[in-house]
Amino acid sequence: MEACNAVEREVDKVLLKFGAINEHAETVLRDLINHIESLKKEFEEAPPDHELTPGQAQVLKDTMKKVRETAHHLATEHRELHSTVSKVGKAIDRNFNADFGSTSREDVFSGAEKSHILNQVICQHFYRHGMLDIAAELAAVSTQLFGQTAHPGNITVLMTICYVMLYICPHAMFEDVSILSLDIQRLCMRIDVCQQCPELWTGFYNSIPNSWECEAGMKTEEGTKEPFTELNYILDCLKQRNLEPALAWAKNHREALLAQNSSLEFKLHRLHFIRLVQQGPSKQTEAIMYARQNLTQYVGRHGKEVQALMGTLLYLPNGIQSSPYSHLLDPTLWLDIHDVFTREACTLLGLSVDSPLSVCINAGCTALPTLLNIKQVMQQRQVTGVWNGKDELPIEIDLGKQSRYHSVFACPILRQQSTENNPPMKLVCGHVISRDALNKLTNANKLKCPYCPVEQNPEDARLIYF
């Protein structure tokens, strides 16, 4: 926190100086402009054949000199700002650690499977946030680069281009990046042959946009993009207070929403009714008809809220702004419907409310200060061996309740938390221990449960998920 305060003090100094210079510049320029306009008016009122007197000529010279001096003075003040701004950067470098390599592991994203998962997460993030144009742009740029840089010996460049194209395809990618490298080599052989003949090369280059996607298995599936495209369109409409697309979507998915006990459709109808009431007595009949058609079905579940909506009709002549129902005009209701729609739609599609990439980055940013501090303490006390690079940290880091998605199993035998390499195993008797404990307790293909007298075959143990 002290580091943030130190940088904030430098930023405040810069803002204060900016404000002072702007205020001074506005005053000087305003006076100068007024003086020039008065001279201009004086000359315009003079007769057409009037010649400048020596006094007027001197005034013009003095004015021009003052303009040059003012411009020079303002430019000097602006240059002096550079040193003040640079102090902010120095304060950031001085108070914040820019080297995070000590807290990272080089093998985290190594391997084809992990790279595949990472590419899927990044691409899904683009889709969830409606950045479909980025995917199209990446495809166009990567195809252009492929045509410009393709060479049989330039495998590295081609691999880089392939990884760029991987970012745009969440589900239509290779199962293994090694297969991709084989396809690259095959394409390079084709390029080598085509380069011997200009006609073949021209035909091959023109076919790159289609054949490359089909051959590499990278063609983006429209079915994958469609749900995200629709949801982002509806969210944009809600931001503009257009309820029609959201109401149509809720009506089409009414049964599924009711199955998960959702109130989304009612809240959308409530907002539509409130908009009609806000328009005054002229919309009273239309509001009543809308309530009869769309709100009667919710009397059982939302009876009190429907009564409150009907009560607003009594205050239409004078407006509901000063009525007991003025809380229905709260702008936060529109923010709430945006969050409710996102949550319900993601649940319906089997997605998490937040992007997995956002969750990972937020968790990393939360844990990073603690990791840097513990790493520094370990280096000072020369106990770096405590952090042995396994799938566990030397201390517990609380990421908050919002980052708790499932229970964590701790083996009662070894007193260790389960990991991907040491998952929990359910025994025949129903007790659960870790896989490492299972292996240590096994003797001659027999296992006796440490909590009950049941003797069993260790192969009968089953992997369980929380």
C-alpha positions in Angstrom: 0.0 0.0 0.0 2.9 2.3 0.7 4.2 1.8 -2.8 0.8 2.9 -4.2 0.8 6.0 -2.0 4.3 7.0 -3.1 3.3 6.8 -6.8 0.0 8.6 -6.0 1.9 11.5 -4.5 4.0 11.9 -7.7 0.8 11.7 -9.8 -0.8 14.4 -7.7 2.2 16.6 -8.2 1.9 16.2 -12.0 -1.8 16.9 -11.9 -1.3 20.0 -9.8 1.3 21.3 -12.1 -0.9 20.5 -15.2 -3.7 22.4 -13.6 -1.6 25.5 -12.8 0.0 25.6 -16.3 -3.4 25.2 -17.9 -4.9 28.0 -15.8 -2.0 30.3 -16.5 -2.0 29.5 -20.2 -5.8 30.2 -20.5 -5.4 33.5 -18.8 -2.5 34.7 -20.9 -4.0 33.5 -24.2 -7.4 35.1 -23.4 -5.8 38.5 -22.7 -3.7 38.2 -25.8 -6.7 37.3 -28.0 -8.7 40.2 -26.6 -5.9 42.6 -27.3 -5.6 41.3 -30.9 -9.3 41.5 -31.5 -9.4 45.1 -30.2 -6.6 46.0 -32.6 -8.4 44.3 -35.5 -11.7 46.1 -34.7 -9.8 49.4 -34.5 -8.2 48.9 -38.0 -11.5 47.7 -39.5 -13.2 51.0 -38.4 -10.5 53.1 -40.0 -11.1 54.6 -43.5 -10.0 52.4 -46.5 -7.3 54.9 -47.5 -6.0 55.3 -44.0 -2.2 54.8 -43.4 -0.7 53.5 -40.2 0.6 56.1 -37.9 4.0 55.6 -36.3 2.2 54.9 -33.0 0.0 52.3 -34.5 2.9 50.6 -36.2 4.8 50.5 -32.9 1.7 48.9 -31.3 1.7 46.2 -34.0 5.4 45.5 -33.5 4.9 45.3 -29.7 1.9 42.9 -30.2 3.8 40.6 -32.5 6.7 40.6 -30.1 4.3 39.7 -27.2 2.9 36.9 -29.2 6.3 35.4 -29.9 7.3 35.8 -26.3 4.1 34.2 -25.1 4.5 31.2 -27.4 8.1 30.7 -26.3 7.2 31.0 -22.6 4.3 28.4 -22.9 6.6 26.0 -24.9 9.2 26.3 -22.1 6.6 25.5 -19.4 5.5 22.5 -21.4 9.0 21.2 -21.7 9.4 21.5 -18.0 6.5 19.2 -17.5 8.4 16.3 -19.1 10.7 16.0 -16.1 7.8 16.0 -13.7 6.0 13.3 -15.7 9.2 11.2 -15.9 9.4 11.2 -12.1 6.1 9.2 -12.1 7.8 6.5 -14.1 10.8 6.5 -11.9 8.5 6.2 -8.8 6.8 3.2 -10.4 10.1 1.5 -11.1 11.4 2.3 -7.6 8.3 1.2 -5.7 7.1 -1.8 -7.7 8.8 -5.0 -8.7 8.9 -5.4 -12.4 10.6 -8.9 -12.3 8.0 -11.6 -11.7 10.1 -14.4 -13.0 10.9 -15.6 -9.4 7.3 -16.5 -8.9 6.7 -18.3 -12.2 7.3 -21.7 -13.5 8.7 -22.3 -17.0 6.9 -25.6 -17.4 3.4 -24.3 -16.7 2.4 -23.9 -20.3 4.8 -26.5 -21.8 3.3 -29.4 -23.8 0.8 -29.7 -26.5 -2.2 -30.3 -24.3 -1.6 -27.2 -22.1 -1.0 -25.0 -25.1 -4.3 -26.3 -26.6 -6.2 -25.5 -23.4 -4.6 -22.0 -23.2 -5.6 -21.3 -26.8 -9.1 -22.4 -26.1 -9.4 -20.1 -23.0 -8.1 -17.1 -24.9 -10.4 -17.7 -27.8 -13.4 -18.2 -25.6 -12.6 -14.9 -23.9 -12.8 -13.2 -27.3 -16.1 -14.8 -28.0 -17.6 -14.0 -24.6 -16.8 -10.3 -25.0 -18.1 -10.0 -28.5 -14.7 -9.6 -30.1 -15.5 -11.6 -33.2 -13.9 -8.9 -35.4 -10.5 -9.6 -33.7 -10.7 -13.3 -34.7 -11.5 -12.3 -38.3 -8.6 -9.8 -38.3 -6.2 -12.3 -36.9 -7.2 -14.8 -39.6 -6.6 -12.2 -42.3 -3.3 -11.0 -41.0 -2.0 -14.5 -40.4 -2.9 -15.6 -43.9 -1.2 -12.6 -45.4 1.9 -13.3 -43.3 1.9 -16.9 -44.4 2.0 -15.9 -48.0 4.8 -13.4 -47.4 7.1 -15.5 -45.2 6.5 -19.0 -46.3 9.8 -20.8 -46.9 10.7 -24.4 -46.5 13.3 -23.7 -43.9 11.4 -21.1 -42.0 9.5 -23.5 -39.7 9.6 -21.1 -36.7 7.8 -18.3 -38.5 5.1 -20.7 -39.7 4.6 -22.1 -36.3 4.2 -18.6 -34.9 1.6 -17.9 -37.6 -0.2 -21.1 -36.7 -0.4 -20.2 -33.1 -1.9 -16.9 -34.0 -4.6 -18.7 -36.0 -5.1 -21.1 -33.1 -6.3 -18.2 -31.0 -9.3 -17.7 -33.2 -10.5 -21.4 -33.0 -11.9 -22.6 -29.7 -13.1 -26.1 -30.7 -11.8 -26.6 -34.2 -8.1 -27.0 -33.4 -5.7 -29.8 -33.6 -5.7 -32.3 -30.8 -2.0 -32.2 -30.7 0.4 -29.4 -31.8 2.8 -32.1 -33.0 0.3 -33.0 -35.8 0.3 -29.3 -36.7 4.1 -29.3 -37.1 3.8 -32.3 -39.5 1.3 -30.4 -41.6 3.6 -27.4 -41.7 6.4 -29.6 -43.1 4.1 -31.0 -45.7 3.0 -27.5 -46.7 6.7 -26.4 -46.9 7.3 -29.3 -49.3 4.4 -28.1 -51.4 5.8 -24.6 -51.3 9.2 -25.9 -52.4 7.6 -27.6 -55.4 5.4 -24.6 -56.3 8.4 -22.1 -56.2 9.9 -24.0 -59.1 7.0 -23.0 -61.3 5.4 -19.5 -61.2 2.0 -20.8 -62.3 1.8 -23.4 -59.6 3.0 -20.9 -57.0 0.3 -18.3 -58.0 -2.4 -21.0 -57.8 -1.2 -22.2 -54.4 -0.9 -18.7 -53.0 -4.5 -17.8 -54.1 -5.8 -21.0 -52.5 -4.2 -20.3 -49.1 -7.3 -18.6 -47.4 -9.4 -21.7 -48.0 -7.0 -24.7 -48.2 -5.0 -23.5 -45.2 -8.0 -23.5 -42.9 -9.4 -26.7 -44.2 -6.1 -28.6 -44.3 -5.0 -27.4 -40.9 -8.4 -28.1 -39.3 -8.7 -24.4 -38.1 -11.9 -23.3 -39.8 -14.0 -21.5 -37.2 -17.3 -23.2 -36.5 -20.2 -20.8 -36.9 -22.2 -22.8 -34.3 -19.5 -22.0 -31.8 -19.8 -18.3 -32.3 -23.5 -18.0 -32.7 -24.5 -18.2 -28.9 -21.9 -15.6 -28.0 -22.9 -13.4 -30.9 -26.5 -13.5 -29.8 -25.8 -12.9 -26.1 -23.5 -10.0 -26.8 -26.1 -8.4 -29.1 -28.7 -8.7 -26.4 -26.4 -7.2 -23.7 -25.6 -4.3 -26.0 -29.4 -3.7 -26.5 -29.9 -3.8 -22.7 -27.3 -1.1 -22.3 -29.3 1.0 -24.7 -32.5 0.1 -22.7 -33.9 -1.9 -25.5 -35.8 -4.8 -24.0 -37.2 -6.5 -27.1 -34.3 -8.8 -27.9 -34.0 -9.9 -24.3 -37.7 -10.6 -24.0 -37.7 -12.6 -27.2 -34.8 -14.7 -25.9 -36.4 -15.3 -22.5 -39.7 -16.3 -24.2 -37.8 -18.9 -26.4 -36.0 -20.3 -23.4 -38.9 -20.0 -20.9 -39.1 -23.7 -20.0 -35.4 -23.9 -19.3 -35.4 -20.7 -17.3 -38.4 -21.9 -15.2 -36.6 -25.2 -14.6 -33.7 -23.3 -12.9 -36.2 -21.1 -11.0 -35.2 -17.9 -12.9 -36.9 -14.6 -12.5 -35.4 -13.1 -15.6 -38.5 -12.9 -17.7 -40.5 -11.3 -14.9 -37.9 -8.6 -14.3 -37.8 -7.8 -18.1 -41.6 -7.4 -18.1 -41.4 -5.3 -15.0 -39.0 -2.9 -16.6 -41.1 -2.7 -19.7 -44.2 -1.9 -17.6 -42.3 0.8 -15.7 -41.3 2.5 -18.9 -44.9 2.7 -20.0 -45.9 4.1 -16.6 -43.2 6.7 -16.8 -44.8 8.2 -20.0 -47.8 9.4 -18.0 -51.6 9.1 -18.2 -51.5 8.8 -22.0 -50.0 5.3 -21.7 -52.3 4.1 -18.8 -54.5 2.0 -21.0 -51.5 0.4 -22.8 -49.8 -0.3 -19.4 -53.0 -2.0 -18.1 -53.3 -4.2 -21.2 -49.6 -5.1 -21.0 -50.0 -6.1 -17.4 -53.0 -8.3 -18.2 -51.1 -10.0 -21.0 -47.7 -10.5 -19.4 -47.8 -10.1 -15.6 -50.8 -12.2 -14.5 -48.8 -15.4 -14.8 -46.3 -14.1 -12.1 -48.9 -13.3 -9.4 -48.2 -16.6 -7.6 -44.4 -16.2 -7.4 -44.1 -12.4 -7.4 -47.4 -11.3 -5.9 -46.1 -8.4 -3.8 -44.0 -7.0 -6.7 -47.0 -7.2 -9.1 -49.1 -5.3 -6.5 -46.5 -2.6 -6.3 -46.5 -2.2 -10.1 -50.3 -1.9 -10.1 -50.1 0.7 -7.3 -48.2 3.0 -9.6 -51.3 3.5 -11.7 -52.9 5.5 -8.9 -50.2 8.1 -9.1 -50.0 8.6 -12.9 -51.7 12.0 -12.9 -49.1 13.6 -10.6 -46.2 11.3 -11.6 -44.7 8.4 -9.6 -41.5 10.3 -8.9 -42.9 11.6 -5.6 -45.0 8.5 -4.9 -44.2 5.6 -2.5 -43.2 3.6 -5.6 -40.4 6.0 -6.7 -37.9 3.2 -6.0 -39.1 1.5 -9.2 -37.4 4.3 -11.2 -34.0 3.5 -9.7 -31.4 3.3 -12.6 -29.7 0.4 -10.8 -32.6 -1.8 -12.0 -31.1 -1.6 -15.5 -27.7 -2.6 -14.2 -29.3 -5.4 -12.3 -31.1 -6.8 -15.3 -27.8 -6.8 -17.2 -26.2 -8.9 -14.5 -29.2 -11.2 -14.2 -29.3 -11.9 -17.9 -25.6 -12.6 -18.0 -25.9 -15.0 -15.1 -29.0 -16.8 -16.3 -27.8 -17.1 -19.9 -24.4 -18.5 -18.9 -26.1 -21.0 -16.6 -28.4 -22.1 -19.4 -25.4 -22.5 -21.8 -23.4 -24.4 -19.2 -20.8 -21.6 -18.9 -19.4 -19.8 -15.9 -20.6 -16.2 -15.4 -17.0 -14.9 -15.6 -14.5 -15.7 -18.4 -12.0 -18.3 -17.3 -9.2 -16.1 -18.5 -10.5 -13.2 -16.4 -10.8 -15.5 -13.3 -7.2 -16.7 -13.7 -5.8 -13.2 -14.2 -7.7 -11.8 -11.3 -6.6 -14.7 -9.1 -3.0 -14.2 -10.2 -3.1 -10.5 -9.5 -4.5 -11.1 -6.1 -1.9 -13.7 -5.2 1.1 -12.0 -6.8 2.0 -9.5 -4.0 1.9 -12.3 -1.4 4.1 -14.5 -3.6 6.6 -11.7 -4.1 6.8 -11.1 -0.4 7.3 -14.7 0.6 9.9 -15.2 -2.1 11.8 -12.2 -0.8 11.7 -13.4 2.8 12.8 -16.9 1.7 15.8 -15.5 -0.2 16.8 -13.3 2.8 16.6 -16.2 5.2 18.2 -18.6 2.6 15.4 -21.1 2.7 14.5 -21.1 -1.0 14.3 -24.9 -0.9 11.0 -24.7 0.9 9.4 -23.7 -2.4 10.3 -26.9 -4.2 8.3 -26.2 -7.4 5.6 -28.8 -6.7 1.9 -28.3 -7.1 1.7 -26.5 -3.7 2.7 -23.2 -2.2 4.7 -22.7 1.0 1.8 -20.6 2.5 -2.0 -20.4 2.0 -3.2 -17.5 -0.1 -6.8 -16.4 0.4 -8.3 -15.4 -2.9 -11.7 -14.4 -1.4 -15.1 -16.2 -1.4 -15.7 -15.2 -5.0 -12.8 -17.5 -6.1 -14.0 -20.6 -4.3 -15.6 -22.9 -6.8 -15.3 -26.3 -5.2 -14.2 -28.1 -2.0 -10.6 -29.1 -1.5 -9.9 -32.6 -0.3 -7.2 -33.2 2.2 -5.9 -36.7 2.7 -6.5 -37.8 6.3 -3.6 -40.2 6.1 -0.8 -38.1 4.6 -2.4 -34.8 5.7 -1.9 -33.3 2.2 -4.2 -31.6 -0.2 -5.1 -33.5 -3.3 -3.6 -32.5 -6.6 -3.9 -33.5 -10.2 -1.2 -36.0 -9.8 -2.4 -37.2 -6.4 -6.2 -37.2 -6.6 -8.7 -38.5 -4.1 -9.6 -42.2 -4.4 -12.8 -43.8 -3.0 -12.4 -47.2 -1.5 -14.9 -50.1 -1.7 -16.0 -49.4 1.9 -16.7 -45.8 1.1 -13.8 -44.1 2.8 -11.7 -41.7 0.7 -7.9 -41.3 0.8 -5.3 -39.9 -1.7 -3.7 -42.0 -4.4 -0.3 -41.7 -2.7 -1.7 -43.0 0.5 -3.4 -45.8 -1.4 -0.1 -46.9 -2.9 1.7 -46.8 0.5 -0.9 -48.8 2.2 -1.0 -51.5 -0.5 0.7 -54.7 0.4 0.8 -57.7 -1.9 -2.1 -56.5 -4.0 -4.2 -56.1 -0.8 -5.3 -53.0 1.0 -6.8 -52.8 4.4 -8.8 -49.6 5.0 -7.2 -47.5 7.8 -10.7 -46.7 9.2 -12.5 -50.0 9.0 -11.6 -53.7 8.9 -12.6 -54.1 5.3 -9.8 -55.7 3.2 -10.0 -55.1 -0.5 -8.2 -55.0 -3.8 -6.6 -51.6 -4.5 -7.6 -51.8 -8.1 -11.2 -51.5 -7.0 -10.6 -48.0 -5.8 -12.3 -45.3 -7.9 -11.2 -41.7 -8.7 -13.7 -39.2 -7.4 -14.4 -35.6 -8.2 -15.6 -32.8 -5.9 
